[in-house]
Amino acid sequence: MNIPETQELRAASKPTPIAEPPFARYIPLALWMITIAVLLLIPLKILSLGYLPAGDARRHIAKVFTDKPYKEIIAFNSYYMTDQSPGWEWLLRFLHRDFGFDLETLVAFSVASLMLCVFYAPLPWLRRPEAWLAALLAQMIAIPEVMTRFAQARPYLITEGVLIAILFAWSRRDEEKPSWPKLILTTIGITLSVWMHGTWYLWMLPIVAFCLAQRWRTAGWLAACFAAGTIVGALLTGNPIAFLEQQVLQVIAITREHLPQWMLVGEFRPSYGEFATLALIGGVILWRWLQSGQRPQLLDEPVFCMIVLCWVLGFKGDRFWADWGVPAVLVWLTMQFEEILPPLIDTASAKRVVLCGLIAAPLFLHATNDLDRRYTFNLNEVFLDAKDPSLKGWLPEHNGLFYFAQMDFFYNTFYKNPQSDWRYVLAMEPAMMRPDDLQILRQIQRYNYNPKAYEPWIEKMTPADRLVIYSGVEPPLPRLEWHNAIANIWIGRLPKAKN
């Protein structure tokens, strides 16, 4: 056998490479287009329903339309010294002043931009964007209320977005020394979180999670970024010591009350344990185990340690789970799906586009459906309006005080009347109230809002003040004159002196 014949035989024995379809190079582009588009369409669809988020989103937006500091709007405890989310309110004011954003535009911006902070946070680190869509869909099915959290238009969503980005960027491997761009961007992210949102002390959670996974070097570098970001974020407030101190004092004030947990605001109440999410995580772990044939080393993964840590702490306060644990679950699920999908569907296969569409469609429908009127509850809301002629004489006079026991009254009334010249006895957190008013509020709550429990406030009232009680009938408190303002809101005032 001569040499040329041998070479021909060897060439003939080699497997012929399978040619990629001509459209294969466009598949990643199609996947990214679907992912970016569906995540953008979700907030736009929600806003098209006429959605107005409740709670803190309303007071952040209302604050744009008044130059008064919160001290002149709310009767605070003495430890209150500075705003809690100064960066977010600065941004909204900037958009209103320099770009002419009106009330409705600020609402739309708040809902869409903050939701996209979470939705778009992991995109730079994804190899398969459909894995992120699958993680979102799986978590929304396990916890349908998660979309209610994402749509609240509160700056904690900035913190969640930064957390998601950091968990993706830092959990791949334990680096001897991360790159300077990575360190700088992480510090900037934490700075924005601290300045825009506050609650700087909770950034200790991911550091503890990396320590639990024995990723000591990474935990050390993250701690350095946390320290630098917290300092810079506090400096941006213009009153750094007071800003950092006030948030710690608020936590101390809440813990010192020793209240029954049902009397706390929602984020400080305990989590139910989220069994559906645990079942989801367990199913994915089993799938990975069967697929790889190797037992996963879960406690070596910082993201999984973050999930466990926040799940446990959630039994003390749901904020740990809802704001920090759920984002960690989304990151972990995405990482698992990125490992599960390649053996099932080839990278260049058109089936990836079909699969992405099959995930994107139910994700969009699930995220935007008006489950339990979560996006249209506000359409039937009514607000006290100082311009209403029927309320003349029934709103607090100059520097007067509104006494009431439901925080929603503050959010709604301040949103509608941001330039009013009265103050509110209760606002974002009961622990920030003046001590004597806080004691009266707790008694009202203990007695299930019985009108008689409001009498200590009547003792404190001046002719400029007003008392608000939610009731279907006129409150049985004859020491006050009463007016049914709107719906079930009754406003009481001291009788005017007769000439």
Sequence and secondary structure as in RCSB ss.txt:
>XXXX:A:sequence
MNIPETQELRAASKPTPIAEPPFARYIPLALWMITIAVLLLIPLKILSLGYLPAGDARRHIAKVFTDKPYKEIIA
FNSYYMTDQSPGWEWLLRFLHRDFGFDLETLVAFSVASLMLCVFYAPLPWLRRPEAWLAALLAQMIAIPEVMTRF
AQARPYLITEGVLIAILFAWSRRDEEKPSWPKLILTTIGITLSVWMHGTWYLWMLPIVAFCLAQRWRTAGWLAAC
FAAGTIVGALLTGNPIAFLEQQVLQVIAITREHLPQWMLVGEFRPSYGEFATLALIGGVILWRWLQSGQRPQLLD
EPVFCMIVLCWVLGFKGDRFWADWGVPAVLVWLTMQFEEILPPLIDTASAKRVVLCGLIAAPLFLHATNDLDRRY
TFNLNEVFLDAKDPSLKGWLPEHNGLFYFAQMDFFYNTFYKNPQSDWRYVLAMEPAMMRPDDLQILRQIQRYNYN
PKAYEPWIEKMTPADRLVIYSGVEPPLPRLEWHNAIANIWIGRLPKAKN
>XXXX:A:secstr
  HHHHHHHHHHHS       TTGGGHHHHHHHHHHHHHHHHHHHHHHTT    THHHHHHHHTT    GGGTB 
B TT  S SSHHHHHHHHHHHHHH   HHHHHHHHHHHHHHHHHSTTGGG S HHHHHHHHHHHHHH TTHHHHH
TS  THHHHHHHHHHHHHHHSS   SS  HHHHHHHHHHHHHHHHHT  GGGGHHHHHHHHHTT HHHHHHHHHH
HHHHHHHHHHHTT HHHHHHHHHHHHHHHHHT   GGGS GGGS     HHHHHHHHHHHHHHHHHHSS   GGG
 HHHHHHHHHHHHTTT HHIIIIIIHHHHHHHHHHHHHHHHHHHS TT THHHHHHHHHHHHHHHHHHS GGGTT
TGGGG     TT GGGTTTS  TT EEE S HHHHHHHHHH TT S EES  S GGGB HHHHHHHHHHHHTTT 
GGGGHHHHHH  TT EEEEE SS  S TTSEEEEEETTEEEEE      
